[in-house]
Amino acid sequence: MYIKRILILIVGIGLIFMGSFAFYVYKVMFMSNTSFENDYVHIYIKTGTTIDQFLNQVDSYLLNVDDFNVLIKRKKYNVKPGKYIINKGMSNNDIINSLRSNNITVNVTFNNINNLNDLARKISNQIEADSISFLNSFKSDFFIEKGYDEENILSMYIPNSYNFFWNTSAEEFNERMFEEYTKFWQKNNRVEKANKIGLSKKEVMILASIVYEESKGNIELHKIAGVYINRLNSNWKLQADPTVKFAAYQLDEYKNTVIRRVLNKHLKINSPYNTYKYYGLPPGIISMPSIQAIDAVINYEKHNYYFFAADPTNPGYHSFARSLSEHKRNARKFHNYLNSKGIKK
């Protein structure tokens, strides 16, 4: 009888132990271990993050980070950089499985970019790579090998929205952008259209950047492009005000200023970008042109206009002219409007 009681006690203790162990395993693996109130949280894991750094990062989102760490070791989870989602009520097992295989993407959007510094800053705000790594990447041989010089690197980036993993490096981003640039020119017979009007892809981008600066509201782009094509074909100087402003902004005296009115002193600036002084296209783009501006150049409106001036009675639109005398009348109206507003420079 005594031995029987001992056996029953041993079995009971064993069952209790097994039950406790089973509950512990269940708790560590399958019970909810999230502590936040929202439906989900996003976790951004940087490249090179150690397991201890990662545990500190997720600690505030978990009820018991020690249980989570136990399962991490058991499942031999290695920290992977990227953007991940943890849903409310997830178990440790669910979280680790998600961190292993569900690196989610982000939409990277950019437009209205004036220079490489702007691009680096805007992209680095959307993915892991910082602005310094982008600025350094612009100096690499990658661009030379692809046929870009320093003045035209910006033309490789077609403004749009693209899907990337958050932990994309600057080099990976640039490689993808070249692929997108190539696809862009292969669509809608863009290369053939550029060849037909006698411009290379680089020249189209340069002219498109001028057209874009003339009308960022995408108003009359095709008509404006037609004016500049007419001037190029007639061997006229482009005499584009945006190129003069660009040339001025390269000078120290115009840093951190806004030129609202192009004056005679600006027209005298000695720069290859000053199209009032030099014939043909400038050596590089003056901003990142929109897709609409690029397409406006290769699909320019055929007409006999050689001049245009902003129309003060119709904001965003222009008055187009075939003759210089007609243009002077249109320009005078705009200058009078600027004077009435007290805009002197």
MIPA-746036 format. One line per field, with one value per residue (C-alpha): chain; x, y, z; residue number from 1. Coordinates in steps of 0.05 Angstrom, whole numbers, plus 5000, padded with zeros to 4 digits. Each point is the difference from the previous one (the first is absolute). Layout:
REM MIPA-746036
unit = (A|...)
x = (X|...)
y = (Y|...)
z = (Z|...)
pos = (NUM|...)
END
This chain:
REM MIPA-746036
unit = (A|A|A|A|A|A|A|A|A|A|A|A|A|A|A|A|A|A|A|A|A|A|A|A|A|A|A|A|A|A|A|A|A|A|A|A|A|A|A|A|A|A|A|A|A|A|A|A|A|A|A|A|A|A|A|A|A|A|A|A|A|A|A|A|A|A|A|A|A|A|A|A|A|A|A|A|A|A|A|A|A|A|A|A|A|A|A|A|A|A|A|A|A|A|A|A|A|A|A|A|A|A|A|A|A|A|A|A|A|A|A|A|A|A|A|A|A|A|A|A|A|A|A|A|A|A|A|A|A|A|A|A|A|A|A|A|A|A|A|A|A|A|A|A|A|A|A|A|A|A|A|A|A|A|A|A|A|A|A|A|A|A|A|A|A|A|A|A|A|A|A|A|A|A|A|A|A|A|A|A|A|A|A|A|A|A|A|A|A|A|A|A|A|A|A|A|A|A|A|A|A|A|A|A|A|A|A|A|A|A|A|A|A|A|A|A|A|A|A|A|A|A|A|A|A|A|A|A|A|A|A|A|A|A|A|A|A|A|A|A|A|A|A|A|A|A|A|A|A|A|A|A|A|A|A|A|A|A|A|A|A|A|A|A|A|A|A|A|A|A|A|A|A|A|A|A|A|A|A|A|A|A|A|A|A|A|A|A|A|A|A|A|A|A|A|A|A|A|A|A|A|A|A|A|A|A|A|A|A|A|A|A|A|A|A|A|A|A|A|A|A|A|A|A|A|A|A|A|A|A|A|A|A|A|A|A|A|A|A|A|A|A|A|A|A)
x = (5000|5057|5036|4935|4992|5071|4988|4936|5037|5056|4950|4963|5062|5020|4933|5004|5070|4980|4938|5042|5051|4946|4969|5068|5013|4930|5011|5068|4978|4926|4971|4992|5062|4984|4991|4979|4928|5002|4981|5073|5069|5055|5070|5059|5063|5064|5056|5051|4951|5022|4952|5007|4985|4941|4972|5007|4964|4939|4998|4947|4953|5003|4969|5060|5064|5035|4950|5010|5075|4993|4963|5049|5057|4959|4981|5070|4973|5052|4983|4982|4998|4936|4931|4953|4930|4978|4925|4965|4990|5058|5037|5075|4999|4958|5046|5064|4969|4980|5069|5031|4959|4957|5047|4949|5013|4991|4978|5056|4975|5040|4988|5015|5074|5049|5067|5035|4998|4925|4995|5045|4960|4932|5017|5037|4937|4964|5050|5057|5058|5020|5013|5076|5000|4960|5046|5060|4966|4992|5076|5007|5020|4930|4975|5061|4990|4927|5020|4984|5043|4994|4954|4950|4996|4933|4970|5005|4945|4930|4954|4946|4981|5040|4996|5063|5021|5013|5071|5020|5071|5017|5036|4940|4954|5043|5002|4924|4992|5042|4955|4939|5032|5013|4929|4973|5035|4980|4926|4956|5054|5036|5068|4973|4964|5064|5040|4946|5008|5076|5012|5036|4968|5048|4980|4926|5010|5038|4946|4945|5031|4995|4928|4982|5028|4959|4936|5002|4924|5005|4962|5017|5061|4994|4992|5059|5042|4981|5027|5068|5002|4985|5058|5048|4980|5010|5067|4975|5024|4950|4997|4966|4993|5004|5070|5021|4973|5036|5065|4990|4986|5069|5031|5012|4963|4935|5004|4938|4963|4940|5003|4928|5019|5056|5039|5052|5056|4978|5004|5073|5021|5055|4977|4989|4931|4983|4962|4996|5076|5011|4966|4970|4982|5037|5048|4953|4931|4979|4951|4967|4947|4932|4976|4950|5056|5042|4941|4984|5068|4997|4927|5008|4945|5016|4987|5033|5011|5070|4984|4957|4990|4961|4928|4984|4925|5001|5047|5038|4990|5041|4991|5034|5026|5028|5037|5047|4956|4939|5042|5024|4928|4984|5064|4984|4933|5034|5054|4947|4965|5064|5011|4929|5015|5066|5041|5067|5047)
y = (5000|5047|4986|5012|5068|5018|4980|5041|5060|4993|4995|5060|5041|4979|5020|5067|5011|4979|5043|5059|4988|4993|5065|5035|4976|5022|5068|5011|4978|5011|5050|5073|5039|5070|5059|5056|5026|5014|4947|4994|5032|5004|4979|5029|4958|5033|4963|4974|4999|4949|4954|5041|5064|4968|4975|5070|5028|4953|4999|5054|4962|4934|4976|4955|5011|4943|4948|5030|4993|4927|4983|5041|4956|4937|5016|5027|5065|5046|5074|5022|5074|5028|5026|4951|5001|4972|4992|5008|4932|4965|4944|4997|4945|5043|5060|4961|4968|5069|5028|4942|5005|5063|5057|5049|5054|5075|5047|5049|5063|5059|5060|5074|4985|5056|4967|4938|5026|5006|4929|4971|5034|4980|4927|4991|5022|4940|4942|4979|5028|5068|5063|4993|4931|5027|5059|4953|4953|5057|5003|4926|4971|4972|5064|5008|4928|5016|5062|5055|5058|5041|5050|4949|4946|5029|4984|4925|5006|5001|5032|4951|4953|4935|4939|4985|4960|5050|4974|5014|5028|5062|4956|4954|5060|5028|4934|4995|5071|4986|4940|5044|5053|4948|4974|5070|5015|4932|5016|5039|5003|5055|4984|4999|5066|5033|4975|5027|5071|4994|4999|4949|4977|5045|5060|4985|4999|5067|5034|4968|5029|5070|4988|4974|5062|5044|4966|4956|4998|4958|5054|5010|4955|4974|5071|5026|4941|5018|5070|4974|4948|5055|5041|4941|4982|5073|5004|5053|5008|4968|5062|4961|5038|4937|4986|5071|4990|4933|5034|5055|4951|4969|5066|5017|5066|4965|4944|4994|5051|4996|5035|5019|5046|4989|5064|5024|4986|4927|4995|5019|4943|4961|4928|4944|4996|5071|4988|5074|4999|4932|4961|4931|4961|5010|4944|4970|4999|5058|4958|4932|5005|4969|4942|5048|5048|4944|4976|5072|5007|4936|5014|5076|5041|5021|5074|5064|5033|5023|5040|4996|5042|4988|5025|5044|4995|4923|4973|4938|5014|5036|5047|4971|5041|4988|5067|5038|5062|4960|4968|5068|5022|4936|5007|5073|4980|4950|5049|5052|4948|4986|5074|5007|4945|5033|4941|5031|4940)
z = (5000|5018|4934|4962|5033|4982|4928|4997|5030|4950|4942|5028|5006|4929|4973|5035|4973|4930|5003|5024|4946|4947|5023|5000|4929|4979|5034|4968|4930|4991|5050|4979|5021|4974|5046|4953|4990|4925|4949|4979|5005|4949|5019|4962|5010|4976|4965|5050|5059|5053|5037|5064|4963|4967|5067|5029|4939|5007|5076|5005|4953|5038|5065|5015|4961|5038|4973|4931|5007|5021|4936|4958|5025|4992|4928|4985|4973|4969|4997|4930|4981|4970|5015|5035|5030|5067|5007|5066|5034|4964|5036|5004|4948|4953|5010|4986|4938|4975|5013|4961|4937|4997|4985|4973|4948|5001|4945|4983|4967|4973|4955|4999|5010|4984|5013|5027|5071|4995|4973|5054|5055|4973|4987|5066|5036|4970|5005|5045|4959|5026|4958|5008|4969|4942|4989|5001|4951|4950|4996|4982|4933|4992|4967|4955|4976|4984|4960|5050|5019|5064|4967|4977|5054|5022|4932|5015|5052|4971|5052|5022|5056|5006|5045|5041|5061|5055|5011|4928|4994|4959|4949|4993|4993|4943|4964|5003|4976|4938|4986|5007|4956|4946|5004|4996|4935|4970|5012|4952|4946|5038|4971|4929|5012|5027|4940|4953|5027|5000|5074|5044|5065|5038|4957|5009|5075|4998|4959|5042|5063|4969|4977|5069|5034|4953|5022|5061|4999|4936|4962|4926|5005|4928|4973|5040|4976|4929|5008|5022|4945|4950|5028|4998|4929|4978|5035|5048|5071|5047|5045|5055|5065|5044|4975|5019|5070|5005|4979|5052|5056|4989|5022|5073|4996|4982|5050|5043|4958|4954|4933|4982|4943|4949|4991|4950|5050|5003|4924|5003|5045|4965|5006|4950|5031|4979|4936|4987|4989|4969|4944|5007|5062|5066|5020|5052|5029|5045|5041|4998|4945|5010|4957|4968|4981|4969|4959|4981|4967|4959|4983|4993|4969|4928|4990|4976|5068|5019|5063|5062|5063|5063|4994|5061|4986|5000|5054|4979|4926|4948|4942|4938|4941|4931|4994|5046|4998|5022|5055|5025|5009|5040|5041|5016|5028|5046|5021|5017|5042|5038|5011|5027|5051|5020|4974|4982|5004)
pos = (1|2|3|4|5|6|7|8|9|10|11|12|13|14|15|16|17|18|19|20|21|22|23|24|25|26|27|28|29|30|31|32|33|34|35|36|37|38|39|40|41|42|43|44|45|46|47|48|49|50|51|52|53|54|55|56|57|58|59|60|61|62|63|64|65|66|67|68|69|70|71|72|73|74|75|76|77|78|79|80|81|82|83|84|85|86|87|88|89|90|91|92|93|94|95|96|97|98|99|100|101|102|103|104|105|106|107|108|109|110|111|112|113|114|115|116|117|118|119|120|121|122|123|124|125|126|127|128|129|130|131|132|133|134|135|136|137|138|139|140|141|142|143|144|145|146|147|148|149|150|151|152|153|154|155|156|157|158|159|160|161|162|163|164|165|166|167|168|169|170|171|172|173|174|175|176|177|178|179|180|181|182|183|184|185|186|187|188|189|190|191|192|193|194|195|196|197|198|199|200|201|202|203|204|205|206|207|208|209|210|211|212|213|214|215|216|217|218|219|220|221|222|223|224|225|226|227|228|229|230|231|232|233|234|235|236|237|238|239|240|241|242|243|244|245|246|247|248|249|250|251|252|253|254|255|256|257|258|259|260|261|262|263|264|265|266|267|268|269|270|271|272|273|274|275|276|277|278|279|280|281|282|283|284|285|286|287|288|289|290|291|292|293|294|295|296|297|298|299|300|301|302|303|304|305|306|307|308|309|310|311|312|313|314|315|316|317|318|319|320|321|322|323|324|325|326|327|328|329|330|331|332|333|334|335|336|337|338|339|340|341|342|343|344|345)
END
